[in-house]
């Protein structure tokens, strides 16, 4: 009896010891997760690119396969994807193919140091599908790339310092066009005064290159971040920007102002942003001022039914502030808006049905000859299949 008890006790101790030895290796193991998703869409679209005879719109079929690979362990989080959009127009018989790719990762180097980076590349025949407003000023195909890298260090228990670099490149793929580039290194400091309130300061440099012409800007701003509720955060940022073109006689000052409210809840997500800033890499010029406003929301009514919507508006003009004083002035000013929404019903864990409507409009006169009215309406019915 005592012998059997001793055997059982030794067996239990051996199992516990084995688990303790194996635990660090299990925690350090990297989990790889491949991703595969296919979206099949039938839409009615009065796209201006349909040309003569297609002004009343056409029915189209869009297929969007997307593959990706995610990796995760205690220290590193990595995700990547490649997607293509195949759009076949039933009326004209024209078919186009767009490409999208991206990756991102976050590496916790130590208790006080974190590295994060992301990159996305787009080659699209429809510039209104790009994630940045203001690039769709012609109907030509567009190449767009963006990269962000940041290193965040915790100096004290209340203070963080972050060094960042952002890069953008845009090229309108038509004769006579060259790529435009924007380089944006920055340093910012955040100090947590209370559990809800953080105060920040930032220095930002911008370098703009287009058609051999290089211009630059220096900006300093103060920031405030306040947690309104547990899922809702308000961020304010503002300060002066000094723009220095290659022709120094045209330099000057302009304000940088930004307000952002973000809510990430269990069933509802909401985001709102509005501001005025200096941006580049538009594909048509080196640097432009930009007014922007956007709002988005999503709500899950049940485990199967949800709704989503978004709207955005922009105005771009010649830097540092030319043609800005008169709001209705459209001389060398590009402006437009987009609004859309839809519902999603999950048929199963791997299958969802979506219905959506989008209206995209280019309003006013763009600062490029030959730019037309890009107003269009899209009615779409989508079947989203997530294999794994």
C-alpha positions in Angstrom: 0.0 0.0 0.0 2.8 2.4 1.0 4.8 1.4 -2.1 1.9 2.1 -4.4 1.4 5.5 -2.7 5.1 6.3 -3.2 4.9 5.4 -6.9 1.9 7.6 -7.4 3.6 10.5 -5.5 6.8 10.1 -7.6 4.7 10.1 -10.8 2.9 13.3 -9.8 6.2 15.0 -8.9 7.7 14.0 -12.2 4.8 15.5 -14.1 4.9 18.7 -12.2 8.7 19.0 -12.7 8.3 18.3 -16.4 5.7 21.0 -16.8 7.9 23.5 -15.0 10.8 22.7 -17.2 8.7 22.9 -20.4 6.8 26.0 -19.4 9.4 28.7 -20.6 9.8 26.9 -23.9 6.0 26.8 -24.4 5.7 30.5 -23.6 8.5 31.4 -25.9 7.1 29.3 -28.8 5.9 31.3 -31.8 2.4 30.6 -33.1 2.0 30.9 -36.9 -1.4 31.4 -38.3 -2.0 31.5 -42.1 -5.0 33.5 -43.3 -7.2 33.1 -46.4 -10.3 35.1 -47.3 -12.3 35.5 -50.4 -14.8 38.3 -51.1 -17.2 37.9 -54.0 -19.1 41.1 -54.8 -21.8 42.0 -57.3 -22.1 45.8 -57.7 -23.8 48.5 -59.7 -21.3 51.4 -60.3 -21.5 54.5 -62.4 -17.7 54.9 -62.4 -16.5 57.8 -64.6 -13.8 55.5 -66.0 -16.5 53.6 -67.9 -16.2 56.2 -70.6 -18.7 57.0 -73.4 -21.8 54.9 -73.2 -21.3 54.0 -69.6 -22.4 57.2 -67.9 -25.5 55.5 -66.5 -23.5 52.8 -64.8 -22.9 49.1 -65.2 -23.2 45.9 -63.3 -19.8 44.5 -62.3 -18.4 41.5 -60.6 -15.5 41.9 -58.1 -13.4 39.1 -56.7 -10.9 39.9 -53.9 -8.8 37.0 -52.6 -6.6 37.8 -49.7 -3.8 35.7 -48.1 -1.8 36.5 -45.1 0.5 35.1 -42.4 0.4 36.1 -38.7 3.0 35.3 -36.1 2.8 35.9 -32.3 4.8 35.1 -29.2 5.3 36.9 -25.8 7.7 39.4 -27.4 6.7 39.8 -31.0 3.4 40.3 -32.9 3.6 40.2 -36.7 0.9 40.3 -39.4 1.1 40.4 -43.2 -1.2 40.2 -46.2 -1.5 40.3 -50.0 -4.8 40.9 -51.8 -5.8 41.4 -55.4 -9.1 42.9 -56.7 -10.4 41.6 -60.0 -13.1 43.8 -61.4 -15.1 42.7 -64.5 -17.5 45.1 -66.0 -20.5 43.3 -67.7 -21.5 46.1 -70.0 -18.2 47.1 -71.6 -16.4 43.8 -71.0 -13.4 45.7 -69.5 -11.5 43.9 -66.7 -9.0 45.5 -64.3 -6.8 44.1 -61.6 -5.6 46.0 -58.5 -3.0 44.9 -56.0 -2.6 45.6 -52.2 0.0 44.3 -49.8 1.1 45.2 -46.2 2.8 44.1 -43.1 3.2 45.2 -39.5 4.9 44.2 -36.4 5.5 45.1 -32.7 8.5 43.9 -30.8 8.8 44.4 -27.0 12.5 44.7 -26.7 12.5 45.2 -22.9 10.2 46.4 -20.1 11.0 50.0 -21.2 11.6 49.8 -24.9 9.2 48.9 -27.8 9.7 48.9 -31.6 6.8 49.0 -34.0 6.6 49.3 -37.8 4.2 49.0 -40.7 4.2 49.2 -44.5 1.5 49.2 -47.1 1.7 49.2 -50.9 -1.1 49.8 -53.4 -1.2 49.6 -57.2 -4.7 50.5 -58.2 -6.7 51.5 -61.3 -9.2 53.2 -59.1 -7.6 56.0 -57.0 -10.7 56.5 -54.9 -10.1 53.1 -53.3 -6.8 54.4 -51.7 -6.8 54.9 -47.9 -5.8 58.6 -48.1 -8.2 61.3 -49.3 -7.1 63.8 -51.9 -5.1 61.5 -54.2 -8.0 60.8 -56.6 -7.7 63.9 -58.8 -7.6 62.0 -62.1 -8.8 58.7 -63.5 -5.3 57.3 -64.1 -4.0 54.3 -62.2 -2.0 55.1 -59.1 0.9 53.7 -57.1 0.9 54.5 -53.4 3.2 53.3 -50.6 3.5 54.3 -47.0 5.8 53.2 -44.2 5.9 54.0 -40.5 8.6 53.1 -37.9 8.6 54.0 -34.2 10.7 53.4 -31.2 9.1 54.1 -27.8 11.0 54.3 -24.6 9.8 54.7 -21.0 12.1 57.2 -19.4 10.2 57.2 -16.0 7.0 55.7 -14.7 5.1 58.7 -16.1 7.1 59.8 -19.1 7.5 58.2 -22.6 9.7 59.4 -25.4 9.0 58.2 -29.0 11.2 58.7 -32.1 9.3 58.0 -35.4 9.8 58.1 -39.1 7.0 58.1 -41.8 7.5 57.8 -45.6 4.9 58.2 -48.4 5.3 57.8 -52.1 2.7 58.5 -54.8 2.9 58.2 -58.6 0.1 58.8 -61.0 0.7 56.2 -63.8 0.3 58.3 -66.9 2.8 59.9 -69.3 4.6 63.0 -68.0 4.0 62.2 -64.3 6.7 61.5 -61.8 6.6 60.2 -58.2 6.2 62.5 -55.2 7.8 61.6 -51.9 7.3 62.8 -48.3 9.8 62.0 -45.5 8.6 62.8 -41.9 10.9 62.1 -38.9 9.6 63.2 -35.6 10.3 63.1 -31.8 7.5 63.4 -29.2 7.3 63.2 -25.5 4.3 62.2 -23.4 3.8 62.8 -19.6 1.0 61.1 -17.7 -0.2 63.7 -15.2 -3.1 61.5 -14.0 -4.6 58.2 -14.8 -6.8 59.9 -17.4 -4.7 62.9 -18.6 -1.5 62.9 -20.6 0.4 66.0 -21.9 2.7 65.9 -24.9 5.1 67.9 -27.1 6.4 67.1 -30.6 8.9 68.3 -33.1 8.3 67.2 -36.7 10.4 67.7 -39.8 8.9 67.2 -43.3 10.8 66.8 -46.5 8.9 66.9 -49.9 10.4 65.9 -53.2 8.5 66.2 -56.5 9.9 66.6 -60.1 13.4 67.4 -58.7 12.1 70.1 -56.5 12.8 69.8 -52.7 10.9 71.7 -50.1 10.8 71.2 -46.3 8.9 72.2 -43.2 9.6 72.4 -39.4 6.7 72.1 -37.0 6.3 72.1 -33.2 3.1 71.2 -31.5 1.6 70.6 -28.0 -0.8 67.7 -27.4 -3.3 66.5 -24.9 -4.7 63.1 -24.5 -7.7 62.5 -22.1 -9.6 59.3 -21.4 -13.2 60.4 -21.4 -14.4 56.9 -20.4 -12.7 53.5 -20.3 -13.1 52.8 -24.1 -13.2 56.5 -25.3 -10.1 58.7 -25.7 -9.8 62.4 -26.8 -6.6 63.7 -28.4 -5.9 67.3 -29.2 -2.8 68.6 -31.1 -1.8 72.0 -32.3 1.1 74.2 -33.2 2.8 76.3 -35.9 4.4 74.9 -39.1 7.0 76.8 -41.1 7.2 75.9 -44.7 10.3 76.5 -46.8 10.0 75.8 -50.5 13.0 75.8 -52.9 11.8 79.3 -53.9 12.4 81.0 -50.5 10.2 83.9 -51.5 7.1 81.7 -51.2 7.7 80.4 -47.7 5.5 81.1 -44.7 3.7 79.9 -41.7 0.5 77.9 -41.3 -1.3 76.3 -38.4 -1.4 72.6 -37.5 -4.6 71.7 -35.6 -6.0 68.2 -35.0 -8.8 66.8 -32.9 -9.5 63.1 -32.6 -12.0 61.0 -30.6 -11.8 57.2 -30.6 -14.0 54.7 -28.9 -13.3 51.0 -28.9 -16.1 49.2 -27.1 -17.3 45.7 -26.7 -20.2 46.2 -29.2 -19.7 49.7 -30.6 -16.7 51.4 -32.2 -16.5 55.0 -33.1 -14.0 57.4 -34.5 -14.0 61.1 -35.4 -11.1 63.3 -36.6 -10.9 66.9 -37.9 -7.9 69.1 -38.6 -5.7 71.3 -40.8 -2.1 70.3 -41.7 0.6 70.3 -44.3 0.9 67.1 -46.3 2.8 65.9 -49.4 3.3 63.0 -51.8 0.0 63.8 -53.6 1.4 62.8 -57.0 0.7 66.3 -58.5 2.9 68.6 -56.3 5.4 68.7 -53.5 3.4 69.9 -50.5 -0.2 71.1 -50.0 -2.2 72.3 -47.1 -5.1 70.0 -46.2 -8.4 70.4 -44.3 -9.8 67.1 -43.4 -12.7 65.6 -41.4 -13.8 62.0 -41.0 -16.2 60.0 -38.9 -16.8 56.2 -38.7 -18.8 53.9 -36.6 -19.7 50.2 -36.3 -22.2 48.5 -34.0 -22.9 44.8 -33.4 -26.6 44.3 -32.6 -26.3 40.5 -32.1 -23.6 37.9 -32.7 -24.7 37.7 -36.3 -26.0 41.2 -37.2 -23.9 44.4 -37.3 -23.9 47.7 -39.1 -21.1 50.1 -40.2 -20.7 53.5 -41.7 -18.2 56.2 -42.6 -17.9 59.7 -44.1 -15.0 61.9 -44.9 -14.3 65.4 -46.4 -11.1 67.1 -47.6 -9.7 70.3 -49.2 -6.2 70.6 -50.5 -4.4 73.8 -51.7 -1.1 75.3 -52.5 1.3 75.6 -49.5 1.8 77.4 -47.2 -1.7 78.9 -47.2 -2.5 80.2 -50.7 -6.2 80.2 -51.7 -7.2 79.3 -48.2 -8.8 82.5 -46.8 -11.9 82.1 -48.9 -13.7 78.9 -48.0 -15.7 78.8 -51.3 -12.6 79.5 -53.4 -11.9 76.6 -55.8 -9.0 78.2 -57.7 -6.2 75.6 -57.5 -8.1 73.9 -54.7 -9.1 70.3 -54.8 -11.9 69.1 -52.6 -14.2 66.1 -52.2 -16.1 63.8 -49.9 -17.1 60.2 -49.5 -19.9 58.7 -47.5 -21.0 55.1 -47.2 -22.5 52.4 -44.9 -23.9 48.9 -44.8 -24.9 45.9 -42.8 -23.4 42.5 -42.3 -25.1 39.3 -41.4 -22.9 36.3 -40.3 -24.3 33.1 -41.8 -21.7 31.1 -40.0 -18.3 31.5 -38.3 -16.7 31.5 -41.8 -19.3 33.1 -43.9 -20.8 36.6 -43.9 -23.2 38.5 -46.2 -22.8 42.3 -46.6 -24.9 45.0 -48.3 -23.3 48.4 -48.8 -23.7 51.8 -50.5 -20.9 54.3 -51.2 -21.0 57.8 -52.7 -17.6 59.3 -53.7 -17.5 62.8 -55.1 -14.8 65.1 -56.4 -16.1 68.6 -55.9 -14.7 71.9 -57.3 -11.7 72.4 -59.6 -8.5 70.4 -58.9 -5.0 71.9 -59.3 -4.3 69.7 -62.3 -5.4 70.3 -65.9 -7.9 67.9 -67.3 -9.2 66.6 -63.9 -12.9 65.8 -64.2 -15.8 65.3 -61.9 -15.2 62.0 -60.2 -18.7 61.7 -58.6 -19.9 58.1 -58.5 -22.3 55.8 -56.6 -21.7 52.2 -55.7 -24.4 49.7 -54.6 -22.8 46.4 -53.6 -23.8 42.9 -52.3 -20.8 40.9 -50.9 -20.2 37.4 -49.8 -17.2 37.1 -47.5 -15.7 33.7 -47.0 -13.0 33.2 -44.4 -11.4 29.8 -45.0 -8.7 30.2 -42.2 
